Amino acid sequence: MSVATMGSVVIDRSSANVLPGLLGFFFSFRLILILLSVRAFLADPQLGVEISIASNLLFLAVVIFHSMGPAALTFRTLTQITCFRWVLVFVGFSLCSLIWTAAVSVPAAAAYWSAMAADVFCVVLLLRTDSEESVTSSLMAGYVAGACGVALIAWILPAEYDLRLGDEELLGPNQIGFACAFALFLAQYLINNGRKIWKLPAAFLAITLLRSLSKTTIIAFVVAEAFILAKDATISKRTKVMLWVGAGLVVAAFWNLLGDYYEVYTNAGNQSETLTGRIGIWAVILDLAFEHPWIGHGFHSVWKVVPSFGDFEPRHAHNELLQQFYTYGVAGVLMLVMLYTSFYRQIRKLPSSPTRTLFLGMLIFVIVRGLADTEVFDLSLPLWFLALISLSLAAPQLRAREGRL
C-alpha cells in the first residue's frame, strides 16, 4: 500500500469516527443551547431555537456530502428491517399531519419536524457508508460527552425555587434528568465493549441524575437498572453489591436535600410537578384528544393550544401514550406500539449478552418513564436511536444478503 493510500485510509477512518461523535455530542448538548443564548449572550430564546434547528440541517448537509459515492447498503435494503420501517412511517405520518395540525405556527412546526427528521436521516446515511461499530460507538461517546457538558452547566446554575437543578424558564429538571439517564445507558454500552474510560463520566451522570430530583426519570432508571443487574450474568455478585452500596452512599449524602425537597413537593398544591397536577393535565388533554380520535391534532399541537394551568403552559401530555393519541390519534397509538414492539422483538432475537440485557433495560426505562413524562416531538426512545440500533444489529445480515443478490 502506498503512502498516499495509507494516508487516505487514516483520513477516512478519522472522519468516520469524528462526524458521528460530533453528531452525538449535538444530540445531547443542544438541550442547553436556548439557555446559553439567553443567559450567556443575552439573546432572545428564539435565537437558541434557530441555532439548534440550523445546526440540525447543517449536520444533515455535511453527512450527505460525507456519504456521497457507493454505499455498502442501499436504502431499499435498510427498509427490510421492521423497526426501521416503522420509524419511516412515524416520520412520514408526522410530516403529513402538518396539513391538519392545530399548531399555533405551522412554519414553526415544519421547522421542528425538519430537525427531528434530520436526526434520523443523519444516522441512516452514516450507517450506509461507514462501519456500524464505528458509527454506533462514536455517536454514543459523543452523546455521553455532550450530556456531561449539560450536567456540568446544570450544577453551575442556581437551583430552582424547589431546590431542583435547572432554569425555571428555559431548562427543566426533567430534561436534565432524562439526558443524564439516557447518556448513562449509552456509557454502559461503551463500558461493556471495553471502553472503561467512561466509568468516571457515568458516575458523574448518575450523581447529576439524582441531584436533578426528576422523580419519574429516577424511578424509571432504578427499575431498569435493577432489571439489568438481575439479568446480566457477566456482572459479578461483588460488583453488584458495590454498585448498590455506592448508590446507597450517594443517596445518604443527599438525604438532607431530599428531605427538604419532599417538604416543598408536598406543599406545592396543584402544580404540574405534583401527581394532582399531572392528573389534571391528563384529563384535559384526553378530553381534547377525543375531538380528533383517528388522526389527532397534528405535529406540535400542544404548546399554546392546550389551555394553560395557571402559570404553567404544557408542552406535552406528560404521558407518552396520551401524547401520541392526542397528536396522531389512534394512528399514533398504533405507531408507538409497533415501534417499541418491533424493537423488542429484534432485541429478543439476540443471543444472551450484556448488550441484549442493556437494550431491554432501556426499553423498560422508557415505558416506565412514559407513564408520567414524555418528549415534545420525539419518542422517549428517540427515533434516531431506534434507527441506529435496529440497523446496526441487522447490518451484517443485510450485507451478506446483498452479496448473494
Backbone hydrogen bonds, N-H to C=O, Kabsch-Sander energy under -0.5 kcal/mol:
donor,donor_aa,acceptor,acceptor_aa,energy
6,M,2,S,-2.7
7,G,3,V,-2.4
8,S,4,A,-2.1
9,V,5,T,-2.0
10,V,6,M,-2.2
11,I,7,G,-2.3
12,D,8,S,-2.6
13,R,9,V,-2.7
14,S,10,V,-2.5
15,S,11,I,-2.7
16,A,12,D,-2.1
17,N,13,R,-1.3
17,N,14,S,-0.5
18,V,14,S,-2.8
19,L,15,S,-2.1
21,G,17,N,-1.5
22,L,18,V,-2.7
23,L,19,L,-2.2
24,G,20,P,-2.7
25,F,21,G,-2.3
26,F,22,L,-2.2
27,F,23,L,-2.2
28,S,24,G,-1.3
29,F,25,F,-2.8
30,R,26,F,-2.1
31,L,28,S,-1.2
32,I,29,F,-2.1
33,L,30,R,-1.2
34,I,30,R,-0.5
36,L,32,I,-2.5
37,S,33,L,-2.4
38,V,34,I,-1.7
39,R,35,L,-3.1
40,A,35,L,-0.5
40,A,36,L,-1.6
41,F,36,L,-1.3
42,L,38,V,-0.9
43,A,37,S,-3.0
47,L,44,D,-1.7
48,G,44,D,-0.9
49,V,45,P,-1.7
50,E,46,Q,-2.5
51,I,47,L,-2.6
52,S,48,G,-2.2
53,I,49,V,-2.5
54,A,50,E,-2.7
55,S,51,I,-2.3
56,N,52,S,-1.9
57,L,53,I,-2.1
58,L,54,A,-2.3
59,F,55,S,-2.7
60,L,56,N,-2.1
61,A,57,L,-2.2
62,V,58,L,-2.5
63,V,59,F,-2.8
64,I,60,L,-2.5
65,F,61,A,-2.2
66,H,62,V,-2.6
67,S,63,V,-2.1
68,M,65,F,-1.1
72,A,128,R,-1.6
73,L,128,R,-1.1
78,L,74,T,-1.8
79,T,75,F,-1.5
80,Q,77,T,-1.6
81,I,78,L,-1.8
82,T,80,Q,-0.5
85,R,81,I,-2.2
86,W,82,T,-1.9
87,V,83,C,-1.6
88,L,84,F,-2.2
89,V,85,R,-2.2
90,F,86,W,-2.5
91,V,87,V,-2.5
92,G,88,L,-2.8
93,F,89,V,-3.0
94,S,90,F,-2.6
95,L,91,V,-1.6
96,C,92,G,-2.3
97,S,93,F,-2.1
98,L,95,L,-1.5
99,I,96,C,-2.1
100,W,97,S,-0.7
101,T,97,S,-0.9
102,A,297,H,-2.2
109,A,105,S,-2.1
110,A,106,V,-2.8
111,A,107,P,-1.9
112,Y,108,A,-2.3
113,W,109,A,-2.4
114,S,110,A,-2.3
115,A,111,A,-1.7
116,M,112,Y,-2.0
117,A,113,W,-2.8
118,A,114,S,-2.2
119,D,115,A,-1.7
120,V,116,M,-1.3
121,F,117,A,-2.4
122,C,118,A,-2.3
123,V,119,D,-1.7
124,V,120,V,-2.3
125,L,121,F,-2.4
126,L,122,C,-2.0
127,L,123,V,-2.2
128,R,124,V,-1.6
129,T,125,L,-1.0
130,D,126,L,-2.5
135,V,131,S,-2.6
136,T,132,E,-2.5
137,S,133,E,-2.3
138,S,134,S,-2.3
139,L,135,V,-2.5
140,M,136,T,-2.4
141,A,137,S,-2.4
142,G,138,S,-2.3
143,Y,139,L,-2.2
144,V,140,M,-2.5
145,A,141,A,-2.3
146,G,142,G,-2.5
147,A,143,Y,-2.6
148,C,144,V,-2.2
149,G,145,A,-1.7
150,V,146,G,-2.1
151,A,147,A,-2.8
152,L,148,C,-2.5
153,I,149,G,-2.1
154,A,150,V,-2.3
155,W,151,A,-1.9
156,I,152,L,-1.4
157,L,153,I,-1.9
160,E,164,R,-3.0
163,L,160,E,-2.2
165,L,211,R,-0.5
167,D,171,L,-3.3
171,L,167,D,-2.0
176,I,172,G,-1.7
177,G,173,P,-2.8
178,F,174,N,-2.3
179,A,175,Q,-2.2
180,C,176,I,-2.2
181,A,177,G,-2.6
182,F,178,F,-2.9
183,A,179,A,-2.0
184,L,180,C,-2.0
185,F,181,A,-1.7
186,L,182,F,-1.8
187,A,183,A,-2.6
188,Q,184,L,-2.1
189,Y,185,F,-1.8
190,L,186,L,-2.1
191,I,187,A,-2.7
192,N,188,Q,-2.8
193,N,189,Y,-1.1
194,G,191,I,-1.8
195,R,190,L,-2.7
196,K,194,G,-1.4
198,W,195,R,-1.8
199,K,196,K,-1.9
202,A,198,W,-1.8
203,A,199,K,-2.1
204,F,200,L,-2.2
205,L,201,P,-2.5
206,A,202,A,-2.3
207,I,203,A,-2.2
208,T,204,F,-2.2
209,L,205,L,-2.4
210,L,206,A,-1.9
211,R,207,I,-2.5
212,S,208,T,-2.0
213,L,209,L,-0.6
213,L,210,L,-1.2
214,S,209,L,-0.7
215,K,213,L,-1.3
218,I,214,S,-2.6
219,I,215,K,-2.6
220,A,216,T,-2.5
221,F,217,T,-2.5
222,V,218,I,-2.6
223,V,219,I,-2.3
224,A,220,A,-2.3
225,E,221,F,-2.9
226,A,222,V,-2.3
227,F,223,V,-1.8
228,I,224,A,-2.3
229,L,225,E,-2.9
230,A,226,A,-1.8
231,K,227,F,-2.1
232,D,228,I,-2.4
233,A,231,K,-1.1
235,I,232,D,-1.2
236,S,234,T,-0.6
240,K,236,S,-2.3
241,V,237,K,-2.5
242,M,238,R,-2.3
243,L,239,T,-2.4
244,W,240,K,-2.3
245,V,241,V,-2.6
246,G,242,M,-2.7
247,A,243,L,-2.4
248,G,244,W,-2.3
249,L,245,V,-2.3
250,V,246,G,-2.1
251,V,247,A,-2.3
252,A,248,G,-2.3
253,A,249,L,-2.1
254,F,250,V,-1.4
255,W,252,A,-1.3
258,L,254,F,-2.7
259,G,255,W,-2.3
260,D,256,N,-2.3
261,Y,257,L,-2.7
262,Y,258,L,-2.2
263,E,259,G,-1.7
264,V,260,D,-1.8
265,Y,261,Y,-3.2
266,T,262,Y,-2.6
267,N,263,E,-0.8
268,A,265,Y,-1.5
271,Q,268,A,-0.7
274,T,271,Q,-1.4
277,G,271,Q,-0.6
278,R,274,T,-2.3
279,I,275,L,-2.5
280,G,276,T,-1.8
281,I,277,G,-2.0
282,W,278,R,-2.9
283,A,279,I,-2.4
284,V,280,G,-2.0
285,I,281,I,-2.6
286,L,282,W,-2.7
287,D,283,A,-2.0
288,L,284,V,-2.1
289,A,285,I,-2.4
290,F,286,L,-1.3
291,E,288,L,-1.7
292,H,289,A,-1.2
296,G,292,H,-1.4
297,H,326,Y,-2.4
298,G,327,T,-3.0
301,S,298,G,-0.7
305,V,302,V,-2.2
306,V,302,V,-2.4
309,F,312,F,-3.1
310,G,308,S,-0.7
312,F,309,F,-1.8
313,E,311,D,-0.5
320,E,370,G,-2.3
320,E,373,D,-0.6
323,Q,319,N,-2.7
324,Q,320,E,-2.1
325,F,321,L,-2.0
326,Y,322,L,-2.9
327,T,323,Q,-2.4
328,Y,324,Q,-2.9
329,G,325,F,-1.6
330,V,293,P,-2.2
331,A,294,W,-1.8
331,A,328,Y,-0.7
332,G,328,Y,-0.8
332,G,329,G,-0.5
333,V,329,G,-1.7
334,L,330,V,-2.5
335,M,331,A,-2.3
336,L,332,G,-2.4
337,V,333,V,-2.5
338,M,334,L,-2.6
339,L,335,M,-2.4
340,Y,336,L,-2.2
341,T,337,V,-2.4
342,S,338,M,-2.5
343,F,339,L,-1.9
344,Y,340,Y,-2.3
345,R,341,T,-2.5
346,Q,342,S,-1.9
347,I,343,F,-2.3
348,R,344,Y,-2.6
349,K,345,R,-1.0
350,L,347,I,-1.6
357,T,353,S,-2.2
358,L,354,P,-2.6
359,F,355,T,-2.5
360,L,356,R,-2.0
361,G,357,T,-2.3
362,M,358,L,-2.3
363,L,359,F,-1.8
364,I,360,L,-2.1
365,F,361,G,-2.4
366,V,362,M,-2.3
367,I,363,L,-1.9
368,V,364,I,-2.6
369,R,365,F,-2.7
370,G,366,V,-2.0
371,L,368,V,-1.4
372,A,369,R,-1.7
373,D,369,R,-1.4
386,L,382,P,-2.3
387,A,383,L,-2.5
388,L,384,W,-2.4
389,I,385,F,-2.7
390,S,386,L,-2.2
391,L,387,A,-2.0
392,S,388,L,-2.1
393,L,389,I,-2.5
394,A,390,S,-1.1
395,A,391,L,-1.3
398,L,394,A,-2.4
399,R,395,A,-2.6
400,A,396,P,-2.0
401,R,397,Q,-2.3
402,E,398,L,-2.4
403,G,399,R,-2.0
404,R,400,A,-1.0
405,L,401,R,-0.7
405,L,402,E,-0.7
